[in-house]
Amino acid sequence: MMKNEKGQSLVEMALVLPLLLLLIVGIFDFGKLFYTYMHMHLATQETVRLGGLGKEDEEIRAFARDYVQIKDPSLLQIGITPDSSTRESGQYVTVTLSYPHKFITPGMGKLFGETIPVETESTIRVE
């Protein structure tokens, strides 16, 4: 007796395709997260160099906002310690950049929260 197996491949594909697409979008999403982290890490290193050269806080913030290429630059938070008014030669200056990364993969918001903060920090000695 022969069994009719027409449509078996279609049913299997219908069961596997959503999981495959979710996996592909998840890989893309985490790749975007790691790219954002690496870009902000480089931006923090470049920004803190201005503090090491004795630049004012507003110049440092303006450079960071221009250097970082992200979706919404208004969400970028820039922390500089100590302030330029108390900064002296020989001290260390620290620049911290923070940006909220939003996942596009369905369900990631329930696992990790709607946004995950991407934070980088770099320190250099003031010349």
N, C-alpha and C positions, 0 to 999 in steps of 0.2 A: 504494500500500500504506500503510495506517495503522499507526502504531506505538502500542503500548499504554504510556501514560505515567502510569498509575495508581500512586500512591505516591511519585512523584518529589518532591513538596513535603515529604512526611513524611521522606524520606531527607535532603533538604537541611536541614530543620529539626533533625534529629537530629545532623547534623554541626556546625551553627552554634550550637545552644543551649548546649552546655558552655562554649564560648569566650565567648559573650555573658554567661552567668551569672558566669564568672570575672572578666570585665571589670567588671561591676556590683559584685560583692563587693569587688574591688580598689579601685574608686573609693570605696566606703564605708569601707574600711579606711584608705586614705590620708587621707580626710576626717577620720576619727577621730584619726589621728596629728596632723594639723595643728591640730585643735581642742584636743587635749591640750597641744601646744606653746604655742598662744596663751593658753590658760587658765593654764598654769604661768608664762608670761611676765608676765601681769598679776598673778598671785599673788606673784611675785618682786618686782615693783615695789612692791606694797602692803606686803610683808613688810619690805623694806629700809628703808622709811620709819620703822618702829618702831626700827630700829637707829640711824637718824639722830636720833631723838628721845631716845636714850640708854637704851633699854630693855635689860634683861638678855637673855642668850642663850636661856634657858628660855622667857621670854615670847615671844620671836620665833619659836622653834620651835613653841610651842603655837598661836600665831596662824596659822602656815603650815599646820599639820596641820588646823586647823579651816577654813581658807579654801579649801584645795585640795579640789575635789570629784572624786575619782578612784575607780576600782574598789577598789583595795586600798591604803589610806593607810599601811599599815605598810611598804610598799616605797618610800615617799617618803624620799629622803635630803636632809638639809638641812645645808649647810655655811655657816658664818659666820666671816669673818676680818676683823679680828683678834678675839680673844676679848673678852668684855665686861670682863674683869679688866685688860686692857691698853689698852682703847679710851679715847681722850681726845678732848676737844672739838677740832675742826679736822681730825682724821684722817678717812680714808675707811673706810667699812665696806662689805663685799661679802657679799651673800647669794647662794648657789648652790642651786638645787633640781634634783634629778635623779630621774627615774622611768623604770623599764624598760617600754617599750610592747611588747605582744605582738600579733603579727598574727593575724588569724583567717582570712585567705585561704590556701587550700591552696597550698603551694609557695613562699610568701613567706619562710618560715623558712629554706629552702635558699638563697635569694638574699641575704637580709639578715641571717640569723642568727635564732635563736628569739625574741630580744628585741632591741630597738634602744633605746639610752638617749636619753631626751628631757631635755636639760639647758638651763636658763636661768640667767642671772646678771645681777645688777643692783648698782650701786654708788652710794652717796650719802655726802655729807659729814656728819659728826656735828656737831650744833649745840652 
